[in-house]
Amino acid sequence: MATAFAWELVARPVGVPDEGIFALRSHDLPALSEGEVLVENMWLSVDPYMRGRMGADKGAQPFKLHRPLEGHALGRVLDSRAAGVEPGDVVVHFSGWRDKAVVAAARLLKVRPGHPEQAYLGVLGGPGMTAYFGLLDVAAMREGDVVFVSGAGGAVGSTVVNSPSTRELDGSSDRPAAPTRRRGCERSAATPRSTIETLPI
């Protein structure tokens, strides 16, 4: 029987989370059933939305206490009982925050060679898909549109700003800025914290 080490949430955070609300514990993994694979994780994604799930009543469905946390991860298949998935395949799945996981093959994505593997947790993964479809499908951006990205320093926002599809980015005139031109985007330099704190929301 394989053993995995997983991070668990043992208390709800108040304010900024600290290491005291997490615990690293060992778990016995079940034997593989038909259609499942055993994955050894190589890359884990820790994303801002997870802070909301750590609370009892914020964001999406809260993380359960004293259970392995969830999140996107990229790993290598060690064993498989699923057609089309072989040991050695590199896959993306949602059983992060642990070193090994048993995952249903229907809930993973095989990584194509030719790109940095960790990119499938970023620009080729959830953040990249959110940026691409949010910009082109949901917002239906067209040639000549001006796009304002309020969180351009995050995973999704920075992908939008650096996307070849983005034509122009324009910051608020109320904020001091040092504009630069890059890939058709107009970006503003970081605003000092003292200035940010005095701006109305």
PyMOL commands that set and color helices and strands:
alter all, ss='L'
color gray80, all
select helices_A, chain A and resi 19-21+49-54+105-107+117-121+126-138+155-161+193-198
alter helices_A, ss='H'
color red, helices_A
select strands_A, chain A and resi 3-9+22-28+36-44+73-80+90-93+100-104+109-110+180-182+185-187
alter strands_A, ss='S'
color yellow, strands_A
deselect
rebuild
show_as cartoon
